[in-house]
Amino acid sequence: MENKSKKTKSIIGIALIILIGMVVWSMIDTRSKWKHQELGIAEYGQGNYKNAIKHFTSGIASNPGNASLYNNRGLAYFKLKEYKKALSDYDKALELNTDFAVAYCNRGLAHFKSTSVPGTTEKDQIYNKAIIDFTKAIALDPKQIVDAYYNRGLTYNQSIHYYRKPFTDEVEGTYQKALSDFDRTLALDPGYALAFAGKGNAYYRHGDWNTAEEEYNKAIELKDKIVEKWGKNSLAGVFSSRARNYIALNELEKSGSDYEKVLELDPRSTAPSGHGASVWFQLKNYDKLIEAYNKIIDLIENDSEFKNFSGIGRSYAGRAKTYYLLGQYDKAIADYHKALSSGSAEGHGYSITEVHRYLGKTYLSTGKRQAAENELEKAIKLYGDKTDSKIKRVASGGYTGRGACWIDLEEYENAISDFENTLALNTPFDAQKDRGYAEAHKNLGLVYWKMGQMEKANEYLNKAAGLFEDSGKKYQAKELKEALKTGDVKDLFS
């Protein structure tokens, strides 16, 4: 690709966002007569971004009117994840050259990626800024800036979430814009394999999971081209996206297989210890779980890039739970304490309250009754705070978690009361939306089993198995049916 200046020629730089396989082709002036420009490009090409910044900064000092130098330094800052500095440099590049299409594309990507910084708020406004920049790049160079179409499509995707159905007309319109941008990308460059994965992401977020699978398969059929053009990490991103889609389709074996490929292709990916963990927990593949957690925890403890990783608490807690299920209680206790001391805020896949509950369960397994009661009481208080929430999902989770604590403390009447409250919150039952209804029936069955009331226990457990089946949760249904067949439900308490 060429930028508009006849005096410049461009080379390619790649920036990858793993979770959604995002790539931008960034352009750097290589015909500059200034040595700092050439030296900066050389260092950038070798991945020495700090040295590249020093050379570009020296070049700017001697030639402050060169927009390409600011754009190039912005690329180096972007690689170092210093997005504010990158944005500042792109701003200056565009101030010097208002028709610099590539700088608009790069600034749009920097806006997009900046939303991944912990503590970032007003993400929708930032995505809007990214869309404006990609749109400007397209207007300036509609045939050459194929990446702007692709990146804008991925940015549109962020407004689409199937769990927010029914969609407004505005969201449906955004969904159509995303699909249109990916189609335009492929029309301009039929070999842009990642655009198929982009379409897959759009369909996934819209809830069209079978169609999403078809698009991911198209991308993976071109896996050699993806590796050649964008690298193994990009291919890992595609497998990660398809694996997540298989979770929605409740095809856990296929999902687990894809997450194994992610582990092989990109050891730095956080996906196997995130969504992948939920799959391997259900499949009881504890060896793969330990492998995934060990890799991410090694990065957390030894790689400076992961010092602000938002999943620190989740990773320690996940490995602790795996150790607990394997009966390695000392290791589980050590990891639960690391999770609590990590300072991680509650978020997707991580609950401080659940850490206290499982730490209590682990202490019970080691015979430390007083320590167990202390942790379970902490959990009961925290779950109680959630039961007052006006958000049904949060309140339901509060009752469910607290009920589980009551079981561990053998206070069965309290447990029954909490699980019945969960049922009430999830009535009438919507198989596509409600997660707690079937679980509440299962939990009530387990309480009555503990109390020795087998007829009532079997009634609730059979009802739960049917509800799981109606919801497409075939693995949970199978586990329950097998337990009912053998009469051994002890493992269900874990």
C-alpha positions in Angstrom: 0.0 0.0 0.0 1.2 3.5 -0.7 0.3 6.7 1.2 -0.5 9.8 -0.6 2.9 11.4 -0.6 4.9 10.5 -3.7 8.1 10.9 -1.6 7.2 8.0 0.7 6.9 4.2 0.6 5.4 2.0 3.2 6.1 -1.2 5.0 3.8 -3.3 7.1 3.4 -3.6 10.9 0.9 -5.8 12.6 -1.0 -5.3 15.9 -3.1 -8.2 17.1 -5.9 -8.3 19.6 -6.1 -12.1 20.5 -9.7 -12.4 21.8 -11.2 -11.2 18.5 -8.3 -11.7 16.1 -7.9 -8.0 15.2 -5.1 -7.0 12.8 -4.1 -3.6 11.3 -1.5 -3.1 8.6 0.4 0.0 9.6 2.5 2.1 7.2 5.9 3.5 7.8 7.8 5.9 5.6 11.0 4.2 4.4 12.4 6.7 1.9 13.3 9.3 4.4 16.7 10.8 3.9 17.1 11.2 7.6 19.1 8.5 9.3 16.9 8.5 12.5 13.9 7.6 10.4 15.7 4.6 8.8 17.3 3.5 12.1 13.9 3.8 13.8 12.3 1.6 11.1 15.0 -1.0 11.5 14.6 -1.2 15.2 10.8 -1.4 14.9 11.1 -4.2 12.4 13.2 -6.2 14.9 10.7 -5.6 17.7 13.0 -3.1 19.6 10.3 -0.6 20.1 12.0 1.5 22.8 15.0 2.0 20.6 12.7 2.8 17.7 11.1 5.5 19.8 14.5 7.1 20.6 15.3 7.3 16.9 11.9 8.6 15.9 12.1 11.2 18.7 15.5 12.4 17.4 14.1 12.5 13.9 11.2 14.7 15.1 13.7 17.0 16.9 15.4 17.7 13.5 12.3 17.6 11.4 9.2 18.5 13.5 7.0 18.9 10.5 7.2 15.3 9.3 3.8 13.6 10.0 5.2 10.1 9.2 7.7 10.4 12.1 4.9 11.0 14.5 2.8 8.2 13.0 5.8 5.8 13.3 6.5 6.7 16.9 2.8 6.2 17.6 3.1 2.7 16.2 6.0 1.9 18.5 4.1 3.3 21.5 1.1 1.2 20.4 3.3 -2.0 20.4 4.3 -1.1 24.0 0.6 -0.7 24.9 1.2 2.9 25.8 -2.0 3.9 24.1 -2.2 7.5 25.4 1.2 8.3 24.0 0.3 6.6 20.7 -2.9 8.6 20.5 -1.0 11.8 21.1 1.4 11.1 18.3 -1.4 10.2 15.9 -3.1 13.4 16.8 0.1 15.4 15.9 0.5 13.4 12.7 -3.0 14.3 11.6 -2.5 17.9 12.7 0.4 18.1 10.3 -1.3 16.1 7.5 -5.1 16.1 7.6 -5.3 13.7 4.7 -3.1 11.0 6.3 -5.5 8.0 5.9 -3.2 5.5 7.6 -2.8 7.7 10.7 -6.6 7.8 11.0 -6.7 4.0 10.8 -4.0 3.6 13.3 -5.6 6.1 15.7 -8.9 4.2 15.4 -7.1 1.0 16.4 -5.4 2.8 19.4 -8.8 4.0 20.6 -10.2 0.5 20.2 -7.4 -1.2 22.1 -7.3 1.4 24.8 -10.6 0.0 26.1 -8.7 -3.1 27.3 -6.8 -1.0 29.9 -8.1 -1.9 33.4 -10.3 0.8 34.9 -11.3 2.2 31.5 -14.9 3.7 31.6 -17.2 5.1 28.9 -16.1 2.4 26.4 -19.0 3.1 24.1 -17.8 6.7 23.6 -14.3 5.4 22.9 -15.6 2.9 20.3 -17.5 5.8 18.7 -14.2 7.7 18.3 -12.6 4.6 16.7 -15.5 4.3 14.3 -15.2 8.0 13.3 -11.5 7.5 12.6 -12.0 4.3 10.6 -14.7 6.0 8.6 -12.4 9.0 7.9 -9.7 6.7 6.7 -12.2 5.0 4.3 -13.4 8.3 3.0 -9.8 9.4 2.2 -8.7 6.0 0.6 -11.7 3.8 0.1 -9.9 1.2 -2.1 -6.6 0.9 -0.3 -7.6 1.1 3.4 -9.1 -2.4 3.6 -8.0 -2.7 7.2 -10.2 0.2 8.1 -13.3 -1.7 6.9 -12.2 -4.7 8.9 -11.4 -2.8 12.1 -14.6 -0.8 11.9 -16.6 -4.0 11.6 -15.0 -5.4 14.7 -15.7 -2.1 16.5 -19.4 -2.3 15.5 -19.4 -5.8 16.9 -18.8 -4.5 20.4 -22.4 -3.1 20.5 -23.9 -6.5 19.9 -24.5 -9.0 22.8 -27.0 -11.8 22.4 -27.8 -11.8 26.2 -29.3 -8.4 25.7 -32.0 -9.6 23.4 -34.5 -8.5 22.2 -32.3 -6.0 20.2 -33.4 -2.5 19.5 -33.6 -1.3 15.9 -30.4 0.6 16.5 -28.5 -2.5 17.6 -29.9 -4.5 14.6 -28.7 -1.7 12.3 -25.2 -1.8 13.9 -25.1 -5.6 13.3 -25.9 -5.1 9.6 -23.2 -2.5 9.4 -20.7 -4.9 10.9 -21.6 -7.6 8.4 -21.4 -5.1 5.5 -17.9 -4.0 6.5 -16.6 -7.6 6.6 -18.2 -8.3 3.2 -16.6 -5.1 1.9 -13.2 -6.2 3.3 -13.5 -9.5 1.4 -14.6 -7.8 -1.7 -11.5 -5.6 -1.7 -9.2 -8.5 -0.6 -10.6 -12.0 -1.0 -7.6 -13.4 0.8 -8.3 -11.4 4.0 -9.1 -14.6 5.9 -9.6 -12.9 9.2 -12.7 -11.2 7.9 -14.5 -14.6 8.0 -13.7 -14.7 11.7 -14.9 -11.2 12.0 -18.3 -12.2 10.5 -18.2 -15.2 12.8 -17.9 -12.8 15.8 -20.8 -10.8 14.5 -23.1 -13.8 14.2 -21.9 -15.2 17.6 -22.8 -11.9 19.3 -26.1 -11.8 17.5 -26.9 -15.3 18.8 -26.7 -17.0 15.3 -24.3 -19.7 16.5 -24.7 -22.2 13.7 -24.0 -19.5 11.1 -21.1 -18.3 13.2 -19.6 -21.7 13.1 -19.7 -21.8 9.3 -17.8 -18.5 9.1 -15.1 -19.6 11.6 -14.7 -22.8 9.6 -14.1 -20.7 6.5 -11.3 -18.8 8.3 -9.7 -22.0 9.7 -9.7 -23.6 6.2 -7.3 -20.8 5.3 -5.2 -21.3 8.4 -1.9 -21.6 6.5 -2.6 -18.2 4.9 -3.4 -16.7 8.3 -0.1 -17.9 9.8 1.8 -16.8 6.8 0.3 -13.3 6.7 -0.5 -12.6 10.3 1.2 -15.2 12.5 0.3 -18.0 14.8 -1.2 -15.7 17.4 -3.9 -14.6 14.9 -4.8 -18.2 14.1 -5.0 -18.8 17.9 -7.5 -15.9 18.1 -9.7 -17.6 15.5 -9.6 -21.0 17.3 -10.4 -19.1 20.5 -13.4 -17.5 19.0 -14.7 -20.7 17.5 -14.2 -22.4 20.9 -16.3 -19.8 22.6 -19.0 -20.3 20.0 -19.0 -24.1 20.6 -19.7 -23.3 24.3 -22.9 -21.5 23.1 -23.7 -24.5 21.0 -23.0 -26.7 24.0 -20.5 -28.7 22.1 -17.9 -28.9 24.9 -15.6 -31.6 23.4 -15.2 -29.5 20.3 -14.7 -26.4 22.4 -12.0 -28.1 24.5 -10.2 -29.3 21.4 -10.1 -25.7 20.0 -8.8 -24.4 23.3 -6.0 -27.0 23.2 -5.0 -25.6 19.8 -4.9 -22.1 21.3 -2.6 -23.4 24.0 -0.3 -24.8 21.4 -0.3 -21.8 19.1 -0.1 -19.0 21.6 1.3 -19.8 25.1 0.5 -16.2 26.1 -3.2 -16.4 25.4 -5.5 -15.8 28.3 -8.5 -17.6 26.7 -7.6 -21.1 27.8 -7.6 -20.1 31.4 -10.8 -18.0 30.9 -13.6 -19.4 28.8 -11.6 -22.6 28.3 -11.5 -23.2 32.0 -15.3 -23.4 32.2 -15.2 -26.1 29.5 -12.5 -28.2 31.1 -14.2 -28.0 34.5 -17.4 -29.4 33.0 -15.5 -32.1 31.1 -13.5 -32.9 34.3 -10.3 -32.5 32.3 -8.2 -31.4 35.3 -4.8 -32.0 33.7 -5.6 -29.6 30.9 -6.9 -27.1 33.5 -3.7 -27.2 35.5 -1.6 -26.8 32.3 -3.6 -23.7 31.3 -3.5 -22.1 34.7 0.2 -22.8 35.2 1.0 -21.0 31.9 -1.0 -17.9 32.7 0.2 -17.8 36.4 3.8 -18.1 35.2 3.3 -15.0 33.0 1.6 -13.2 35.9 4.5 -13.9 38.3 7.4 -13.4 35.8 6.3 -11.2 32.9 6.0 -7.4 33.5 3.4 -7.2 30.8 1.0 -9.1 33.0 1.5 -7.1 36.2 -1.8 -5.3 35.5 -3.6 -8.3 34.1 -7.2 -8.2 35.2 -7.5 -12.0 35.5 -4.9 -12.5 38.3 -7.5 -13.3 41.0 -9.4 -15.5 38.6 -6.3 -17.5 37.6 -5.3 -18.3 41.2 -8.8 -19.1 42.2 -9.3 -21.3 39.2 -6.2 -23.3 39.9 -7.1 -23.5 43.6 -10.5 -25.0 42.7 -8.8 -27.5 40.4 -6.4 -28.5 43.2 -9.5 -28.8 45.5 -11.2 -31.2 43.1 -8.0 -33.2 42.8 -7.8 -33.4 46.6 -4.6 -31.4 46.8 -5.9 -29.2 49.6 -2.6 -27.5 50.7 -2.0 -26.3 47.2 -5.6 -25.2 47.0 -5.4 -23.2 50.2 -2.2 -21.5 49.1 -3.7 -20.4 45.8 -7.0 -19.2 47.4 -4.9 -16.9 49.7 -3.0 -15.6 46.7 -6.3 -14.8 45.0 -7.5 -12.9 48.0 -4.2 -11.0 48.4 -4.0 -10.1 44.6 -6.3 -7.2 45.0 -8.4 -8.3 42.0 -11.8 -6.7 41.8 -14.8 -9.0 41.2 -15.6 -9.3 37.6 -16.2 -11.7 34.8 -15.3 -15.2 36.0 -14.0 -14.1 39.4 -15.9 -13.7 42.7 -14.2 -12.9 46.0 -17.3 -14.3 47.7 -16.8 -17.6 46.0 -13.2 -17.7 47.0 -14.2 -17.5 50.6 -16.8 -20.2 50.1 -14.4 -22.6 48.4 -11.7 -21.8 50.9 -14.2 -22.8 53.6 -15.0 -26.1 51.8 -11.3 -26.8 51.5 -10.7 -26.3 55.2 -13.6 -28.6 55.9 -11.9 -31.3 53.8 -8.8 -30.9 55.9 -10.6 -31.1 59.2 -10.1 -27.4 60.1 -13.7 -26.7 61.2 -13.1 -23.3 62.9 -11.2 -21.9 59.9 -13.9 -23.3 57.6 -16.7 -21.6 59.5 -14.9 -18.3 59.5 -14.6 -18.4 55.7 -18.1 -19.6 55.1 -19.5 -16.9 57.4 -17.6 -14.3 55.4 -19.1 -15.7 52.2 -22.6 -15.8 53.7 -22.4 -12.1 54.5 -21.2 -11.2 51.1 -23.8 -13.4 49.4 -26.4 -11.7 51.6 -25.4 -8.3 50.2 -26.1 -9.6 46.7 -29.6 -11.0 47.5 -30.8 -7.4 48.0 -29.9 -6.5 44.4 -32.7 -5.4 42.1 -30.9 -7.2 39.2 -32.5 -10.7 39.1 -29.3 -12.4 38.0 -27.3 -10.9 40.9 -29.9 -11.6 43.5 -30.4 -15.2 42.3 -26.7 -15.8 42.4 -26.6 -14.5 46.0 -29.3 -16.9 47.1 -27.7 -19.8 45.3 -24.2 -19.2 46.8 -25.5 -18.6 50.3 -27.6 -21.7 50.1 -24.5 -23.7 49.2 -22.7 -22.3 52.2 -25.6 -23.4 54.4 -25.3 -26.9 53.0 -21.6 -27.0 54.0 -22.5 -25.8 57.5 -25.3 -28.5 57.6 -28.0 -25.8 58.2 -30.4 -27.4 55.7 -33.6 -25.4 56.5 -31.7 -22.2 55.7 -30.4 -23.8 52.5 -33.9 -24.8 51.4 -35.2 -21.3 52.0 -32.5 -19.7 49.8 -32.9 -22.2 47.0 -36.7 -21.6 47.0 -36.0 -17.9 46.7 -33.9 -18.7 43.7 -36.8 -20.6 42.2 -39.2 -17.7 42.8 -36.8 -15.2 41.2 -36.6 -17.4 38.0 -40.3 -18.1 37.6 -41.6 -18.2 34.9 -38.8 -20.2 33.5 -37.1 -19.1 30.2 -34.8 -21.9 29.1 -32.7 -19.5 27.0 -32.1 -16.9 29.6 -32.4 -18.3 33.1 -29.4 -20.1 34.5 -30.5 -20.5 38.1 -33.8 -22.3 37.8 -32.5 -25.8 36.9 -29.6 -25.4 39.3 -32.0 -24.5 42.1 -33.9 -27.8 41.6 -30.7 -29.7 41.6 -29.6 -27.9 44.8 -32.9 -28.6 46.5 -32.6 -32.2 45.6 -29.1 -32.3 47.1 -30.3 -30.7 50.4 -33.1 -33.3 50.7 -30.6 -36.1 49.9 -28.4 -34.8 52.8 -31.5 -34.8 55.0 -32.2 -38.4 54.1 -35.5 -37.5 52.3 -34.8 -39.6 49.2 -38.2 -39.5 47.6 -38.2 -35.7 47.6 -34.6 -35.6 46.6 -35.2 -37.8 43.6 -38.2 -35.7 42.6 -36.1 -32.5 42.5 -33.1 -34.1 40.9 -35.2 -35.7 38.1 -36.9 -32.3 37.5 -33.5 -30.6 37.3 -32.2 -33.2 34.8 -35.2 -32.5 32.5 -34.7 -28.7 32.8 -31.0 -29.0 31.9 -32.0 -31.1 28.9 -34.6 -28.5 27.8 -32.0 -25.8 28.1 -29.6 -27.7 25.9 -27.3 -28.4 28.9 -26.7 -32.0 27.9 -23.5 -32.4 30.0 -25.2 -31.3 33.2 -28.3 -33.5 32.4 -26.0 -36.5 31.7 -24.2 -36.0 35.0 -27.4 -35.9 37.0 -28.9 -38.9 35.2 -25.8 -41.0 35.9 -25.8 -40.0 39.6 -29.5 -40.9 39.9 -28.9 -44.2 38.2 -26.1 -45.2 40.6 -27.6 -43.5 43.6 -24.2 -41.8 44.3 -24.6 -38.0 44.2 -21.6 -37.1 46.4 -19.6 -35.7 43.4 -22.5 -33.3 42.7 -21.7 -31.3 45.8 -18.3 -30.2 44.3 
